[in-house]
């Protein structure tokens, strides 16, 4: 669900903020997949609300990069793509809290990979698979699950050291 993805994103940013204070001063790079050739309908109001909340409550300073691989012009979605891009960029620009905002529009994923590796400095392993990189969302979910287990072990260790009782419903799924 979108809410579940935002919870995961907040959790990851919270971990980043705790592990390296530069995330709060220099910031992190956030890639937002805006449009792909087969993009689903976008709830613009919900999207804007989530973006505003992220800028206000996430514990890191974000350099946001919107990634767009529009469908071929013959698909008849050119005006829709332009409208979504225009509205999203206007909402992002009006949102207080982002360190910077960037839009990347390319017809081919190879062009996007080139921009993100050469201009932005990302490794191919940090670029989503659908955009020509090698990073998979499943890796993030695995990281979350592994991190949850690590956090639980740390919580149990601290609880044993302090004598506090560990509740059984805090075990990882």
N, C-alpha and C positions, 0 to 999 in steps of 0.2 A: 504494500500500500504506500501511497505518497507519505503518509504520516510516519510509517515505519522507516522509510528511507531517510526522512528528516531526523528521526530519533538517532539512527545510526550515524548520520553526518554530525549531529551535535556531540554524540559520544566520542567520535573520532577527533573532533576539534578540541574537545575537553582534554583528551589524552595528549594531543599535540601541545596544547597550552601549558599543561603540567610538566611536560618533558623538556620543553625548550622555550624559554621566555622570549626568544626572537620572534616567535609566532604572534606575539602580542604587540611587538614593536615594529618589526620589519614586515611581518605578515606571511601568509601562505598563498599559494596559487590554487584557485578553485576553478575547475573546468565544469561548465554547465552545457549539457547537450541541449541546444535550442531546437534545431530542426535537422532531420535526416530525410533521405528520399521518401521513406514511408512513415512519416510522422503521424502519431495519433492526434485526435482533437486536443486542444489545449484549453484548460479552464484558466483564462487570463486573470480573473479576479483572484482565484485561489493561488495561482502562481505569484502574483504580485504580493499577496499577503504573506506567503511563505518567504519570499525574497526579503521583504521588509523585516519580518521577524528574525530571519537569519542574520541580517546586518545589525540588528539591535542586540540580540541575545547570544550569538555565538562568541565564545571567548577568544577568538583570534581575529586579527586584522586580515581581511580578504582582498586579494587581487583577483577579480572575477573575469574569466575569459569565457565568453559565449561562443560555442562551436556550432557552425551551420554548414551543412552539406545539403543544399536545396535540391529538390527533385528537378529533373530535366524540364526546361520550359514547356515542352509539348504536353506535359502532364496536366496543364491547366490550373496549376496551383500557385503560379507566380504572384498574383495579387495577395493571396492568403499568406504566403511566405513573407512578403514585404510587410503586410499588416502586422503579423505576429512579431516580426523582428523590430519594427518601428515601435510598437507598444511596449515590448519587453525592454528595449534599450531606453525608452523614455522613463519607464518605471524604475529601472536600475539607476539611471542618472538622478532621479528625484529621491532615491533612497539614500538617506544619510547613514554612513557607517562603513561603506566599502572604501578600501584604500585606493583602488583603481578599477576601471571597467574597460573591457576590450571586446571587440567583436571580430571573429574570424569567419569569413565566408569563402568557401572554396567549392569548386565543382567536383574535384577529385580528392579522395582521402590522402593521396600522395602529396598534394599541395599543402594540405593542412598539417600533415606530419612534418613536412619541411619547415613550415612556419613555426610550429611548436618546438621543434628541436633546435633550429638555427636561431630564430628570433627570441623565443621565450626561454630556451635553455633546458627544456625537458628531455629526459631520456625516452626512447621508444617504449620502454617498459612502463612508463608513467602515462602513456596515451592510450585511451580506450581502443580495444580491438576494432570496433566498428569505424574508427577514424584512422585506421592504418597502423595503430600501435599494437602492443602485445598485452596490455593490461585487461584483465577480465573482472567483471563485477563479482564473480564468484570468489575471487581472491580477497576482496574486501570483506565479504560475508565470512569467509574462513578466518580472516584476521580478527573480526569482531568476536567470533566464537572462541578462538584461542585466547583473546584478550580477556573475555569474560571469565574463562577458566582460571587464568592467571590472577585476575582481580579477586575471584572467590578464594583461591588458595591464600592470597595475601590477607584477605579479610579474616579467614579462619585462623591464620597464624597470629594475627593481632588480637583476635578474640580470645584465643587460648592464652596468650601472654598477659592479657588484662583480666581474664576470668569472666569475660562477658559470654553469654550464651549465643551460639550460632544457630540461627533458625534453619530448619531443613528445607524450607521453600526457597532458599537462596542458591540452590544448586543449579549449575548450567544445564541447558536442555541437551 
